[in-house]
């Protein structure tokens, strides 16, 4: 690229003797590039090689696994820490809850993944409880049952890759943690499956009244995002295709309710997708309550407030699945406080996924958010780099060349062109000048791109990028 300050910072990294570089791809993956002792001063094989830099990776989810698959572990001392010793294909968790897919089909042991890497990678089944940035150390605690000896240890690092994900956001609603199921992991899916069966078994007991049977067979899904919608759809199919055949006496007492705080389900996607999903649920008999907020939960009832009227009502339930989004883990909140990022929900990183203000710490996945650099911050340097003959103006050829580079460096520009219904850069040039042969100065260049930064969008949670596919 030919973007002034960007090239300066990049060249400094590339000229260093040992570095680790992360970047994201358009498909949602993470790529790790590594290099050591580059240039003419590379030591001979006979020379004593320095100790390998220590790379500690926290997590075994989408982001961490993607990073590990592209890291040349032979260049580093790599250590992975996670309380989960497997990678789970989260888009299929709703299918596991209903038996459409077996749990073993969506997991891959981490040790199987790392043994295929070039070089040695160590894995520790433990949870990181503290990141000490000042001393470049992480403190971990193992949750393995019946462990003989201490369950706490610490690891030093030269590079730290934080990919711990996030936790379910309960919004501090009373009773949620005690009385609701979550759907974040394979264990969660298996528990939900057992609970659904238990609800049907209780409902057919001869001692229950019809109202009690209806209460036990009322399944409530809180949250109209991808996870909640997918689970509600899977549960409906499971009930209609399997369970009512096994429990025919209570088939007319089953009810599924989806509660959404917003005006529509799947409101983060195109309106056509949202409308299609709502219509499909209506045809299938799944009740969708939009504009409603859950204010309390106990073991028998769920209390819902209608936002438009303020009316509050309590409804009996047999099972509740809570899927209202994600929130920051305590270890990340503590780390953010240490590095001065207290006014955010997730870690802020630059475009190279390096945590802002932390030289050797990277963050990827749901625990972080990329701070996309704005084009107007670099507009003068971009213009000067494109103006090769220092004429103070750009020709259409120079304009075309610099725009090709800009589209890679600043993805919001491409979104801006689409939003303005401009086919290509030549169309933008004509729209700006009204004369294809006329050159433009820096003021016109700034004017052409002045609104592009308004197209900067936050990326969705990692799993949601993939989970929408089965819904559509």
C-alpha positions in Angstrom: 0.0 0.0 0.0 1.0 3.6 -0.4 -0.6 5.1 2.7 2.0 7.3 4.5 1.8 6.6 8.3 0.6 3.1 7.7 3.8 2.2 5.8 6.0 3.9 8.3 4.6 1.8 11.2 4.5 -1.4 9.1 8.1 -1.0 8.1 9.2 -0.6 11.7 7.6 -3.9 12.5 9.0 -5.7 9.5 12.5 -4.5 10.2 12.5 -5.8 13.8 14.5 -8.9 14.5 11.6 -10.9 16.0 7.9 -10.1 15.8 4.5 -11.6 15.8 1.8 -10.2 13.6 -1.9 -11.0 13.6 -4.5 -9.8 11.1 -8.1 -10.6 10.3 -9.5 -11.9 7.0 -12.8 -10.9 5.4 -14.2 -14.4 6.2 -13.8 -13.9 9.9 -10.6 -15.9 10.4 -7.3 -14.8 12.0 -3.9 -15.3 10.4 -0.6 -15.2 12.3 2.5 -14.2 10.5 5.8 -14.7 12.2 9.4 -14.0 11.4 12.7 -14.1 13.2 16.2 -12.8 12.6 15.4 -11.6 9.1 17.9 -9.8 6.8 21.5 -10.2 6.0 22.6 -10.5 9.7 20.9 -13.9 10.2 23.2 -16.0 12.4 24.7 -19.2 11.1 23.4 -22.6 12.0 26.5 -23.2 14.2 25.9 -20.1 16.3 24.1 -20.4 19.6 20.5 -19.7 19.0 18.7 -17.5 21.5 15.9 -18.8 23.6 12.6 -18.9 21.8 10.1 -16.1 22.5 7.2 -17.3 24.7 3.7 -17.0 23.2 0.8 -17.7 25.6 -2.6 -18.2 24.0 -5.7 -17.9 26.3 -8.7 -19.8 24.9 -9.6 -22.6 22.5 -12.6 -21.1 20.7 -13.0 -19.9 17.2 -10.4 -17.1 17.4 -7.7 -19.0 19.3 -8.0 -22.1 17.1 -7.8 -20.1 13.9 -4.7 -18.4 15.2 -3.0 -21.6 16.3 -3.6 -23.2 12.9 -1.7 -20.5 11.1 1.1 -20.0 13.6 4.6 -21.6 12.9 5.1 -23.0 16.4 8.7 -24.0 15.6 9.7 -20.3 15.9 8.2 -19.9 19.4 7.6 -21.5 22.8 3.8 -21.8 22.5 1.6 -22.5 25.5 -2.2 -22.6 25.4 -4.4 -22.2 28.5 -8.1 -22.9 28.5 -10.7 -24.5 30.9 -12.0 -26.3 27.8 -9.8 -28.9 26.3 -11.6 -29.0 23.0 -12.8 -26.8 20.2 -16.6 -26.7 19.7 -18.4 -25.9 16.4 -20.9 -23.5 18.1 -23.3 -23.0 15.2 -24.5 -26.6 15.8 -25.1 -26.3 19.5 -28.9 -25.8 19.0 -28.9 -29.0 17.0 -27.2 -30.9 19.8 -29.9 -29.9 22.3 -32.5 -31.7 20.2 -30.4 -34.7 19.1 -30.2 -33.7 15.4 -26.5 -33.8 15.8 -24.4 -35.8 18.3 -22.2 -33.8 20.6 -19.1 -35.7 19.6 -19.6 -34.6 16.0 -19.1 -30.9 16.8 -16.0 -31.1 19.0 -12.3 -31.6 18.3 -9.8 -32.2 21.1 -7.3 -29.3 21.3 -4.5 -31.8 21.6 -5.4 -33.3 18.3 -5.2 -29.8 16.8 -1.9 -28.7 18.2 -0.1 -32.0 17.5 -0.5 -31.3 13.8 1.3 -28.0 14.1 5.0 -27.6 13.1 6.9 -27.4 16.4 5.8 -28.1 20.0 2.7 -26.6 21.6 1.8 -27.2 25.2 -1.7 -27.1 26.5 -2.9 -26.5 30.1 -6.5 -27.2 31.1 -7.0 -24.2 33.3 -8.7 -20.8 33.5 -6.8 -17.5 33.4 -7.9 -15.5 36.4 -5.5 -12.6 36.1 -3.3 -10.9 33.5 -0.4 -9.0 35.0 0.6 -6.7 32.1 3.3 -4.9 34.1 5.2 -8.1 34.8 4.2 -9.9 31.6 2.7 -12.8 33.5 -0.7 -14.6 33.6 -2.1 -16.4 36.6 -4.2 -19.5 36.1 -6.3 -21.9 38.1 -7.3 -25.4 37.1 -10.9 -26.6 37.7 -10.1 -30.3 37.4 -11.9 -32.3 40.0 -9.9 -34.3 42.6 -6.7 -32.7 41.7 -3.8 -33.7 43.9 -1.5 -30.7 44.6 -1.9 -27.0 43.9 -4.4 -26.0 41.2 -2.8 -22.6 40.7 0.2 -21.6 38.6 1.6 -18.7 36.6 3.1 -18.3 33.1 5.5 -15.7 31.8 5.1 -14.5 28.3 6.8 -12.4 25.6 3.6 -12.3 23.5 0.1 -12.8 24.9 -2.9 -13.6 22.7 -6.1 -13.1 24.6 -9.0 -15.1 23.1 -11.1 -16.0 26.1 -14.4 -15.1 24.6 -17.3 -13.7 26.6 -20.0 -14.8 29.0 -23.8 -14.7 28.8 -25.3 -11.3 29.6 -28.0 -11.6 32.2 -28.5 -7.9 32.6 -28.5 -8.6 36.4 -32.1 -9.9 36.0 -33.1 -11.6 39.3 -33.2 -15.4 39.1 -31.6 -15.9 35.7 -28.5 -17.6 36.8 -30.3 -20.0 39.1 -33.3 -20.9 36.9 -32.3 -20.5 33.3 -30.3 -22.6 30.8 -27.5 -21.0 28.7 -26.3 -22.2 25.4 -22.6 -21.4 25.2 -21.0 -24.8 25.3 -21.5 -28.5 24.6 -22.3 -29.2 28.2 -25.0 -26.6 28.1 -26.6 -28.3 25.1 -26.6 -31.7 26.7 -28.2 -30.3 29.9 -30.9 -28.7 27.9 -31.7 -31.9 26.1 -32.1 -33.8 29.4 -34.2 -31.1 30.8 -36.6 -31.1 27.8 -37.1 -34.9 28.3 -37.6 -34.4 32.0 -40.4 -31.8 31.2 -42.3 -34.4 29.1 -41.8 -37.1 31.7 -43.2 -35.0 34.4 -46.1 -33.9 32.2 -47.4 -37.5 31.8 -47.5 -38.3 35.5 -51.0 -39.2 36.5 -51.0 -37.0 39.5 -50.8 -33.7 37.5 -53.7 -31.5 36.4 -54.0 -30.2 32.9 -52.8 -26.8 34.0 -49.7 -28.3 35.6 -49.0 -30.3 32.4 -49.2 -27.1 30.3 -46.8 -25.4 32.7 -44.3 -28.2 32.5 -44.5 -28.2 28.7 -44.2 -24.4 28.3 -40.7 -23.8 26.8 -39.5 -20.2 26.8 -36.6 -18.8 24.8 -35.4 -15.4 25.9 -33.5 -13.5 23.2 -34.4 -13.1 19.5 -30.8 -13.3 18.2 -29.3 -16.0 16.1 -28.9 -18.5 18.9 -32.3 -18.0 20.4 -34.0 -18.2 17.0 -32.1 -21.3 15.9 -32.8 -23.1 19.2 -36.6 -22.3 19.1 -36.7 -23.7 15.5 -34.8 -26.8 16.5 -37.0 -27.4 19.5 -40.2 -27.1 17.5 -38.9 -29.7 15.0 -37.8 -32.0 17.8 -41.2 -31.8 19.5 -43.3 -32.2 16.3 -41.1 -35.0 14.7 -40.1 -37.0 17.8 -41.5 -36.1 21.2 -45.2 -36.0 20.4 -44.9 -39.6 19.0 -43.4 -40.7 22.3 -45.8 -38.7 24.5 -49.0 -38.5 22.4 -51.3 -37.9 25.4 -49.8 -34.4 26.0 -49.1 -33.3 22.4 -51.8 -30.6 22.5 -50.3 -29.0 25.7 -46.9 -28.1 24.3 -46.1 -24.4 23.8 -43.0 -22.6 22.7 -42.6 -18.9 23.3 -39.8 -16.6 22.0 -39.4 -13.3 23.9 -37.5 -10.5 22.3 -36.8 -7.0 23.8 -36.6 -5.4 20.3 -39.4 -4.8 17.8 -38.3 -7.7 15.7 -36.3 -10.9 16.0 -32.9 -11.1 14.2 -32.9 -7.3 14.1 -29.2 -7.2 13.4 -29.8 -8.6 10.0 -31.7 -7.6 6.9 -35.4 -6.9 7.5 -36.4 -9.5 5.0 -34.7 -12.2 7.1 -36.4 -11.0 10.2 -39.8 -10.9 8.6 -39.3 -14.4 7.1 -38.4 -15.9 10.5 -41.3 -14.3 12.2 -43.8 -15.5 9.6 -42.3 -19.0 9.7 -42.7 -19.2 13.5 -46.3 -17.9 13.2 -47.1 -20.8 10.8 -45.5 -23.3 13.0 -47.3 -22.2 16.2 -44.3 -20.7 17.9 -45.4 -17.6 19.8 -43.2 -14.6 19.3 -43.4 -11.8 21.9 -41.5 -8.7 20.7 -41.1 -5.5 22.6 -41.1 -7.4 25.9 -38.5 -7.5 28.7 -38.0 -10.2 31.3 -37.7 -8.6 34.7 -37.6 -11.6 37.0 -37.4 -15.4 36.9 -38.1 -18.1 39.5 -38.3 -21.9 39.4 -42.0 -21.8 38.4 -42.7 -18.4 36.7 -41.1 -15.9 34.4 -42.2 -12.2 34.8 -42.4 -10.2 31.6 -42.9 -6.4 31.1 -44.4 -5.1 27.9 -42.3 -2.1 27.1 -45.0 -0.1 25.2 -47.6 -0.3 27.9 -45.7 -1.0 31.1 -47.9 -4.0 31.8 -46.3 -6.8 33.8 -47.4 -10.4 33.8 -46.1 -13.7 35.1 -46.2 -16.9 33.1 -45.5 -20.4 34.3 -42.7 -22.3 32.5 -41.1 -25.7 32.4 -37.8 -24.7 30.9 -36.1 -21.4 30.0 -33.2 -20.9 27.6 -31.5 -17.5 28.0 -29.7 -16.2 25.0 -29.7 -12.4 25.2 -26.1 -11.7 24.1 -22.7 -11.6 25.7 -20.9 -9.6 28.3 -17.3 -9.2 29.4 -15.6 -11.8 31.6 -14.2 -10.7 35.0 -10.6 -11.4 34.0 -11.0 -9.0 31.0 -12.7 -6.4 33.1 -9.8 -6.4 35.6 -7.3 -6.3 32.7 -9.1 -3.4 31.1 -8.9 -1.5 34.4 -5.2 -2.1 34.7 -4.5 -0.7 31.2 -6.9 2.2 31.3 -9.8 0.9 29.1 -12.4 1.2 31.8 -15.1 2.9 29.7 -15.5 0.1 27.2 -17.4 -3.3 27.1 -14.5 -5.1 25.4 -10.8 -4.7 24.8 -9.9 -2.2 22.1 -7.3 -3.2 19.5 -5.8 -1.7 16.5 -6.1 -3.1 13.0 -3.2 -5.6 13.7 -5.3 -6.9 16.7 -2.7 -5.5 19.2 -4.4 -4.2 22.4 -4.3 -0.4 22.5 -1.6 0.7 24.9 -0.1 -2.8 25.2 3.0 -3.5 23.2 3.1 -7.3 23.2 -0.6 -8.2 24.0 -3.1 -9.1 21.2 -6.8 -9.8 21.6 -9.1 -11.6 19.2 -12.6 -12.9 19.2 -15.5 -11.8 21.4 -13.4 -10.3 24.1 -12.2 -7.5 21.8 -13.2 -5.1 19.1 -11.0 -3.6 16.3 -10.7 0.1 16.3 -10.8 0.8 12.6 -8.6 3.7 11.7 -10.5 6.6 10.1 -9.4 7.6 6.6 -9.7 11.3 7.4 -6.9 10.9 10.0 -4.5 10.0 7.2 -6.1 11.9 4.3 -3.2 14.4 3.9 -0.5 11.7 4.0 -2.5 9.6 1.5 -2.8 12.5 -1.0 0.9 13.3 -0.7 1.9 9.7 -1.3 -0.4 9.5 -4.4 0.8 12.8 -5.8 4.0 11.3 -7.3 5.1 14.4 -9.3 4.3 16.8 -6.4 2.0 18.8 -8.6 -0.5 19.4 -5.9 -3.2 17.6 -7.8 -4.2 14.1 -8.7 -4.8 12.7 -12.2 -7.4 10.1 -12.7 -4.7 7.5 -13.0 -3.2 8.6 -9.6 -6.6 8.7 -8.1 -7.4 5.2 -9.3 -4.2 3.8 -7.9 -4.5 5.3 -4.5 -8.2 4.2 -4.3 -7.2 0.6 -4.9 -4.9 0.9 -1.9 -7.4 2.7 0.2 -10.0 0.0 -0.2 -7.7 -2.5 1.4 -6.6 -0.2 4.2 -10.0 1.4 5.0 -12.8 -1.1 4.3 -15.4 1.6 5.2 -14.7 3.2 1.9 -16.1 0.3 0.0 -19.2 0.3 2.1 -19.5 4.1 1.4 -19.4 3.5 -2.4 -22.1 0.8 -2.2 -24.2 3.1 0.0 -23.9 5.9 -2.6 -24.7 3.4 -5.4 -21.3 4.2 -7.1 -20.2 1.3 -9.3 -16.4 2.1 -9.1 -13.8 4.8 -8.5 -14.3 6.2 -12.0 -17.9 6.9 -11.2 -16.9 8.6 -8.0 -14.4 10.8 -10.0 -17.2 11.8 -12.4 -19.6 12.4 -9.6 -17.1 14.6 -7.9 -15.8 16.6 -10.9 -18.4 16.3 -13.7 -15.4 16.1 -16.0 -13.4 12.9 -16.5 -10.2 14.6 -17.6 -9.9 17.2 -14.9 -7.5 16.9 -12.0 -8.5 17.3 -8.4 -6.7 19.0 -5.5 -6.5 17.9 -1.9 -9.7 19.8 -0.9 -11.7 17.9 -3.5 -10.0 14.7 -2.5 -11.1 15.3 1.1 -14.6 16.1 0.0 -14.9 12.9 -2.0 -14.1 10.8 1.1 -15.4 13.0 3.9 -18.4 10.8 4.7 -16.7 7.4 4.3 -15.9 7.0 8.0 -19.6 7.0 8.8 -19.7 3.5 7.4 -17.5 2.0 10.1 -19.4 -0.8 11.7 -18.7 -3.0 14.8 -18.1 -6.7 14.0 -20.7 -9.2 15.3 -19.8 -11.8 17.9 -17.6 -14.5 16.4 -20.1 -17.4 16.6 -22.9 -15.2 15.2 -21.0 -14.8 12.0 -21.4 -18.5 11.4 -24.6 -19.4 13.2 -26.9 -17.4 10.9 -26.1 -19.7 8.0 -28.4 -22.5 9.0 -31.2 -20.0 9.8 -31.3 -18.6 6.3 
